[in-house]
Amino acid sequence: MLMAAGIAVFSIAQTNGTSNQGPAGIGGGFRQEGIASWYGSEFDGKPTASGELFNSDLFTAAHPTLPFGTVLTITNTQNNVRVNVRINDRGPFVAARIVDLSKAAAEVLDMLITGTAPVILEQAASNAALGPAGEAPLIAEAPVIPLAPVISPAPTPAPSPAPVVEVPLAPIATREEVIVPVTPAPVAAPSPAPVPAPSPAPEPLRTSVAEVPPPQRVEVIPQQPSPVITQPPSPVVSQQPSPVITQPPQAPVITPRPAAPVVVTPAPPPPVTYSAAPARIIGGIPPVGTNKQYRLQVGAFRVPRNAVEAFDRLKNAGLRPAYEQHGDLYRVVLPGLQAAEVQIVAQTLGNAGFQEALIREEK
């Protein structure tokens, strides 16, 4: 079951890229465009699909279908640098990639840091030597065709403006403030108090007994009014009113209130949902509570590149995979698991696309 899964990945990888040549062989006009990757010294000394031992310092490559020994010219379309390599392995087994280069070839194309690069694969010349092939010739630009001159119509003369007749303005009379002295009205002197007229003397009474002696005449001297002292009026000094300076009202100073602290309560994380069934554990899930440790064997591969692809998928899923070599097989395992972790790892394997795993007790 595990080997079948590796073969299925291989068949998908053969269809990646664009090419005018089928999987049966290579013709004189072979050309393919796609993404290139590389693998390095961790596979030195291990056998390739052609039986040749891998050497990351040689200019070799892995291709899904091309015959072993085919020499290709590979061009990095990002920097126009080329390198000649020889096909001696099968791969890559990752979607959207068409070739796997050795470390030496990847260094020439300047893709060690990025890991991948867009490339063009072409059949090399019969006498081409392996290694750097210089830069690809640039495509000549299309000649620039001069445009016909644009003839602008003669500008229409603008009508002359009518003459401006200046009319003298009458002088503007300036208003001057004239201070007119105010003459105070004369103060009338107080009139003297009226003197009462003397009352007439009463007529003498005539009696029959004897005459009454005539009364004595009393002369009344009228009183003289007291002199009125008239003071001259005090001069009135006219003063100009002081100018009133009106100041614009000042805007009220508004002190902003300190804003109340906003307490943000983080929303609880959404519940974890799984869209895939957990991987089937061959051998059964051990009971929880034991002190034993277990390891899960996820796959065994004859092609090293298939083992690397499975290793990367497990690592990207957050697991800690390892390699085990058994004869000509490369096993990818998850060691050092507690019994309580096996069920969780099985669900993680299912999410990563693995359908089953073999469990073994570690000694």
Backbone torsions as a table, in degrees:
resi	resn	phi	psi	omega
1	MET	NA	-39.5	-177.9
2	LEU	-72.9	-38.3	178.1
3	MET	-67.1	-35.1	178.8
4	ALA	-62.8	-37.8	178.6
5	ALA	-63.5	-38.5	178.1
6	GLY	-66.0	-38.3	179.2
7	ILE	-67.0	-36.6	179.6
8	ALA	-62.9	-40.2	177.1
9	VAL	-63.5	-36.2	-179.3
10	PHE	-65.5	-41.7	-177.8
11	SER	-68.0	-33.0	178.0
12	ILE	-70.1	-41.1	-177.3
13	ALA	-63.6	-26.1	-178.5
14	GLN	-67.7	-21.8	-175.6
15	THR	-93.0	-0.8	-177.5
16	ASN	-75.3	154.4	176.9
17	GLY	87.0	176.0	178.4
18	THR	-119.9	132.4	-175.7
19	SER	-150.9	153.3	173.3
20	ASN	-103.5	18.6	-179.4
21	GLN	-129.2	134.6	179.6
22	GLY	-74.7	175.7	-177.8
23	PRO	-75.0	-4.9	-175.4
24	ALA	-77.1	-24.3	-177.5
25	GLY	-177.1	-159.7	-178.3
26	ILE	-135.1	137.9	179.6
27	GLY	-112.3	-178.7	-176.5
28	GLY	-67.7	-27.7	-178.7
29	GLY	-102.0	30.6	-177.2
30	PHE	-64.9	132.8	177.7
31	ARG	-154.5	135.0	-177.7
32	GLN	-147.1	136.9	179.6
33	GLU	-120.3	142.4	179.7
34	GLY	172.6	-155.4	-176.5
35	ILE	-107.0	134.6	177.0
36	ALA	-108.9	147.0	173.1
37	SER	-128.8	-178.2	-179.4
38	TRP	-146.7	156.8	175.3
39	TYR	-134.2	145.4	-165.2
40	GLY	-118.1	-143.2	-167.2
41	SER	-69.5	-11.5	179.1
42	GLU	-67.7	-14.3	178.2
43	PHE	-107.3	7.2	179.1
44	ASP	-58.7	134.5	178.6
45	GLY	84.5	-6.6	179.7
46	LYS	-91.5	147.6	-176.1
47	PRO	-71.8	141.1	173.6
48	THR	-90.1	178.4	-179.6
49	ALA	-65.1	-24.4	178.0
50	SER	-84.4	-4.2	-176.5
51	GLY	94.0	-14.6	178.8
52	GLU	-75.9	141.4	177.7
53	LEU	-73.7	137.8	-176.6
54	PHE	-75.4	139.1	176.5
55	ASN	-136.9	113.5	-175.2
56	SER	-69.5	-13.5	-179.9
57	ASP	-88.1	-4.7	178.8
58	LEU	-96.0	159.6	-178.4
59	PHE	-91.7	82.5	-179.1
60	THR	-127.6	172.3	-178.8
61	ALA	-157.2	162.2	176.5
62	ALA	-114.8	132.6	-179.7
63	HIS	-133.5	146.2	-176.4
64	PRO	-64.8	-34.6	-169.6
65	THR	-130.9	-23.0	-173.8
66	LEU	-64.0	145.8	-180.0
67	PRO	-61.9	148.3	176.2
68	PHE	-63.8	141.1	-179.0
69	GLY	93.0	-8.0	178.3
70	THR	-66.8	133.4	178.4
71	VAL	-100.7	124.4	-179.2
72	LEU	-117.3	148.6	169.3
73	THR	-101.5	118.8	-176.0
74	ILE	-110.5	126.1	-178.0
75	THR	-113.6	125.7	172.8
76	ASN	-80.6	112.2	-175.6
77	THR	-72.0	-9.6	179.3
78	GLN	-82.9	-32.3	179.9
79	ASN	-125.3	0.5	176.3
80	ASN	67.4	19.8	179.1
81	VAL	-90.1	143.1	-177.3
82	ARG	-122.2	156.7	176.1
83	VAL	-149.5	144.6	177.2
84	ASN	-99.9	128.9	-178.5
85	VAL	-132.1	163.7	178.7
86	ARG	-116.6	134.4	-179.3
87	ILE	-78.9	122.5	177.4
88	ASN	-139.3	9.0	-176.9
89	ASP	-150.4	167.0	178.0
90	ARG	-106.0	140.6	179.7
91	GLY	150.3	-176.4	-7.9
92	PRO	-78.0	164.7	-177.7
93	PHE	-115.6	38.8	176.5
94	VAL	-122.9	137.9	-177.3
95	ALA	-58.0	143.1	175.6
96	ALA	73.4	13.3	175.7
97	ARG	-117.1	141.8	-174.3
98	ILE	-114.5	-16.1	-177.9
99	VAL	-154.0	147.2	176.1
100	ASP	-117.3	119.2	-175.0
101	LEU	-99.7	154.9	171.5
102	SER	-71.7	167.1	-178.9
103	LYS	-63.0	-37.2	-179.4
104	ALA	-63.8	-43.1	179.2
105	ALA	-68.2	-39.4	178.9
106	ALA	-64.9	-33.1	179.5
107	GLU	-67.7	-36.8	177.8
108	VAL	-64.4	-40.7	-178.8
109	LEU	-80.5	-0.9	177.3
110	ASP	60.3	52.1	179.3
111	MET	-129.7	19.4	179.6
112	LEU	-67.0	-38.9	-176.6
113	ILE	-76.9	-45.5	-178.7
114	THR	-71.2	-28.7	179.7
115	GLY	86.6	-34.2	178.6
116	THR	-137.4	162.1	178.5
117	ALA	-160.8	148.0	173.7
118	PRO	-74.5	131.4	-174.0
119	VAL	-136.0	167.3	172.1
120	ILE	-123.8	126.8	177.2
121	LEU	-99.2	130.8	177.0
122	GLU	-139.7	149.9	177.4
123	GLN	-69.1	129.0	-178.2
124	ALA	-75.4	162.8	175.8
125	ALA	-64.4	158.1	-175.5
126	SER	-63.9	-28.8	-178.5
127	ASN	-103.7	17.3	-177.5
128	ALA	-72.1	137.2	177.6
129	ALA	-95.0	148.0	179.6
130	LEU	-69.2	144.4	177.6
131	GLY	120.5	-164.5	-177.2
132	PRO	-59.6	139.0	-179.6
133	ALA	-119.5	17.3	178.7
134	GLY	75.7	-165.4	-179.6
135	GLU	-95.7	147.8	179.0
136	ALA	-73.0	145.0	178.4
137	PRO	-64.8	140.0	179.8
138	LEU	-78.4	150.2	178.1
139	ILE	-77.8	129.2	-178.6
140	ALA	-64.6	139.2	-179.7
141	GLU	-76.7	150.3	179.1
142	ALA	-67.0	141.1	-179.1
143	PRO	-63.0	146.6	179.8
144	VAL	-86.6	120.0	179.9
145	ILE	-88.9	120.0	-178.7
146	PRO	-66.8	142.0	179.2
147	LEU	-83.8	149.3	177.4
148	ALA	-65.4	143.6	-179.3
149	PRO	-65.4	142.1	179.1
150	VAL	-90.3	119.8	-178.5
151	ILE	-92.7	116.2	179.8
152	SER	-85.9	136.9	177.5
153	PRO	-65.0	151.1	-179.9
154	ALA	-61.6	136.1	-178.8
155	PRO	-66.6	139.0	177.8
156	THR	-76.5	125.7	-178.3
157	PRO	-62.9	137.0	-179.9
158	ALA	-75.2	140.4	178.5
159	PRO	-62.8	139.7	-180.0
160	SER	-69.6	138.3	-179.4
161	PRO	-70.0	150.8	178.0
162	ALA	-65.6	145.5	-179.8
163	PRO	-64.0	144.6	-179.4
164	VAL	-96.5	119.9	-179.8
165	VAL	-96.2	123.4	-179.5
166	GLU	-89.1	124.9	178.3
167	VAL	-104.1	122.5	179.7
168	PRO	-65.6	137.3	-179.9
169	LEU	-90.6	146.2	177.5
170	ALA	-67.6	144.0	179.9
171	PRO	-63.8	141.1	-179.5
172	ILE	-88.2	120.3	-179.7
173	ALA	-72.3	129.8	178.5
174	THR	-90.2	134.3	-178.1
175	ARG	-87.1	119.9	179.1
176	GLU	-107.1	141.9	178.5
177	GLU	-83.9	124.0	-179.2
178	VAL	-110.3	129.9	178.9
179	ILE	-93.9	115.0	-179.9
180	VAL	-98.1	123.0	179.2
181	PRO	-67.4	138.9	-179.0
182	VAL	-101.3	119.7	179.2
183	THR	-87.9	123.4	-177.6
184	PRO	-72.1	149.2	178.5
185	ALA	-68.8	143.9	-179.3
186	PRO	-66.1	143.9	-179.7
187	VAL	-85.6	122.2	-178.4
188	ALA	-72.2	138.2	178.7
189	ALA	-73.8	147.3	-179.3
190	PRO	-70.4	133.6	-179.4
191	SER	-73.1	146.4	-179.9
192	PRO	-68.4	149.8	-179.9
193	ALA	-65.7	138.4	-178.8
194	PRO	-67.9	142.5	179.5
195	VAL	-94.1	124.8	-179.1
196	PRO	-66.8	137.3	179.0
197	ALA	-69.8	146.6	-179.8
198	PRO	-68.9	137.9	179.7
199	SER	-71.9	143.4	-178.9
200	PRO	-65.5	150.3	-178.9
201	ALA	-70.3	141.8	179.4
202	PRO	-71.0	145.0	179.3
203	GLU	-66.5	145.2	179.8
204	PRO	-69.5	146.2	-178.9
205	LEU	-86.4	134.3	177.4
206	ARG	-98.7	124.2	179.6
207	THR	-116.5	162.7	-179.4
208	SER	-89.9	-11.3	-176.1
209	VAL	-83.1	-60.8	-179.3
210	ALA	-153.8	161.7	179.8
211	GLU	-78.6	140.1	176.9
212	VAL	-85.2	137.5	179.3
213	PRO	-65.0	146.6	-178.6
214	PRO	-62.6	145.6	-180.0
215	PRO	-72.0	154.0	177.3
216	GLN	-75.2	143.8	-179.3
217	ARG	-85.4	124.6	178.7
218	VAL	-107.3	122.5	-179.6
219	GLU	-93.3	123.2	-179.2
220	VAL	-97.4	121.5	178.2
221	ILE	-94.2	117.1	179.8
222	PRO	-64.7	143.9	179.2
223	GLN	-76.5	139.9	176.4
224	GLN	-80.5	135.4	177.2
225	PRO	-67.0	147.2	178.0
226	SER	-68.5	142.0	-177.0
227	PRO	-64.7	142.4	178.7
228	VAL	-96.0	122.8	179.3
229	ILE	-93.0	116.8	180.0
230	THR	-97.3	120.1	177.4
231	GLN	-95.0	139.4	177.8
232	PRO	-67.2	145.6	179.9
233	PRO	-66.0	145.0	177.4
234	SER	-73.8	138.8	-178.2
235	PRO	-64.3	140.8	178.8
236	VAL	-94.1	119.0	179.5
237	VAL	-93.5	116.8	178.3
238	SER	-81.6	128.1	179.7
239	GLN	-114.1	140.6	176.0
240	GLN	-75.5	137.4	178.3
241	PRO	-65.3	134.5	178.1
242	SER	-66.1	141.2	-179.1
243	PRO	-64.8	139.0	179.2
244	VAL	-91.8	117.7	179.9
245	ILE	-95.5	114.5	-179.3
246	THR	-96.1	118.9	178.5
247	GLN	-95.5	139.0	178.5
248	PRO	-65.6	141.4	179.6
249	PRO	-63.9	138.0	179.0
250	GLN	-78.8	139.3	178.9
251	ALA	-69.5	139.4	178.8
252	PRO	-64.9	141.0	178.9
253	VAL	-84.2	117.9	-178.8
254	ILE	-103.4	118.1	177.6
255	THR	-90.1	115.7	-178.1
256	PRO	-67.9	144.0	175.5
257	ARG	-74.1	142.2	176.5
258	PRO	-64.3	133.9	-179.1
259	ALA	-67.7	141.2	177.9
260	ALA	-69.9	138.4	-179.9
261	PRO	-61.6	135.3	179.2
262	VAL	-94.9	119.7	179.6
263	VAL	-97.5	114.6	-179.5
264	VAL	-99.4	118.3	178.3
265	THR	-92.6	116.0	-178.6
266	PRO	-63.1	140.8	178.3
267	ALA	-70.0	143.2	178.7
268	PRO	-64.1	145.1	-179.3
269	PRO	-63.9	146.7	-180.0
270	PRO	-66.6	149.7	178.8
271	PRO	-63.8	143.8	-178.9
272	VAL	-76.4	124.5	177.2
273	THR	-116.9	145.6	-179.3
274	TYR	-115.7	131.8	179.9
275	SER	-97.0	-4.1	-178.0
276	ALA	-125.1	152.3	177.6
277	ALA	-75.9	149.6	178.4
278	PRO	-65.3	152.5	178.6
279	ALA	-65.0	145.6	179.3
280	ARG	-78.2	126.0	-179.4
281	ILE	-92.3	109.8	179.6
282	ILE	-76.4	119.4	-174.7
283	GLY	111.7	-9.8	176.7
284	GLY	86.3	154.8	178.7
285	ILE	-85.1	125.5	-177.2
286	PRO	-67.7	155.3	178.8
287	PRO	-69.1	145.1	-179.4
288	VAL	-76.6	140.7	177.7
289	GLY	117.1	-11.1	178.2
290	THR	-83.8	157.8	179.7
291	ASN	-96.1	10.0	-178.6
292	LYS	-81.9	158.1	176.6
293	GLN	-114.8	149.8	-175.1
294	TYR	-132.1	162.0	173.8
295	ARG	-133.3	143.7	179.6
296	LEU	-108.1	126.3	175.5
297	GLN	-93.4	113.4	-175.7
298	VAL	-85.0	-31.7	-178.9
299	GLY	-171.4	159.4	174.4
300	ALA	-131.9	128.1	-171.1
301	PHE	-131.5	146.3	172.9
302	ARG	-89.8	-32.0	178.7
303	VAL	-87.5	121.6	-176.6
304	PRO	-59.1	-33.7	-176.6
305	ARG	-66.1	-32.9	177.2
306	ASN	-65.0	-38.9	177.8
307	ALA	-64.9	-38.4	178.6
308	VAL	-65.4	-39.5	-179.9
309	GLU	-64.4	-41.7	177.2
310	ALA	-66.6	-38.6	178.1
311	PHE	-59.5	-45.5	-178.6
312	ASP	-65.9	-38.4	179.4
313	ARG	-64.1	-40.2	178.4
314	LEU	-67.1	-39.6	-179.1
315	LYS	-67.7	-39.1	177.9
316	ASN	-67.8	-23.2	177.6
317	ALA	-82.1	-0.8	177.9
318	GLY	93.2	11.4	-179.9
319	LEU	-96.6	173.5	-178.5
320	ARG	-118.4	81.3	-177.5
321	PRO	-78.6	167.2	177.0
322	ALA	-149.9	164.1	178.6
323	TYR	-101.9	148.7	169.2
324	GLU	-138.1	128.1	178.5
325	GLN	-102.3	125.0	-179.8
326	HIS	-128.9	97.8	-175.2
327	GLY	67.1	-125.6	177.8
328	ASP	-96.8	14.4	179.4
329	LEU	-105.9	145.5	175.4
330	TYR	-112.7	113.0	-179.5
331	ARG	-94.0	140.3	174.4
332	VAL	-111.4	116.9	-172.1
333	VAL	-126.5	163.0	172.8
334	LEU	-118.3	98.2	-174.1
335	PRO	-89.3	168.2	170.9
336	GLY	65.2	42.3	180.0
337	LEU	-99.8	137.1	171.7
338	GLN	-79.7	162.8	-178.1
339	ALA	-62.6	-35.3	-179.2
340	ALA	-71.7	-17.5	-178.5
341	GLU	-89.2	-14.0	-172.8
342	VAL	-64.7	-44.5	-178.5
343	GLN	-64.3	-39.0	179.3
344	ILE	-66.6	-42.4	179.6
345	VAL	-65.3	-35.7	179.1
346	ALA	-62.1	-40.0	177.4
347	GLN	-67.3	-39.4	177.5
348	THR	-63.1	-40.4	176.8
349	LEU	-62.2	-41.7	178.0
350	GLY	-61.7	-39.9	177.9
351	ASN	-65.3	-31.5	-179.4
352	ALA	-84.0	-2.0	176.3
353	GLY	100.7	4.3	177.7
354	PHE	-90.3	133.0	-174.6
355	GLN	-93.8	-26.5	-178.1
356	GLU	-154.3	162.1	177.5
357	ALA	-151.5	148.5	-178.9
358	LEU	-98.1	127.4	-178.3
359	ILE	-100.1	139.5	177.7
360	ARG	-138.9	147.2	177.8
361	GLU	-86.5	131.8	179.7
362	GLU	-80.3	142.1	-179.1
363	LYS	-95.4	NA	NA
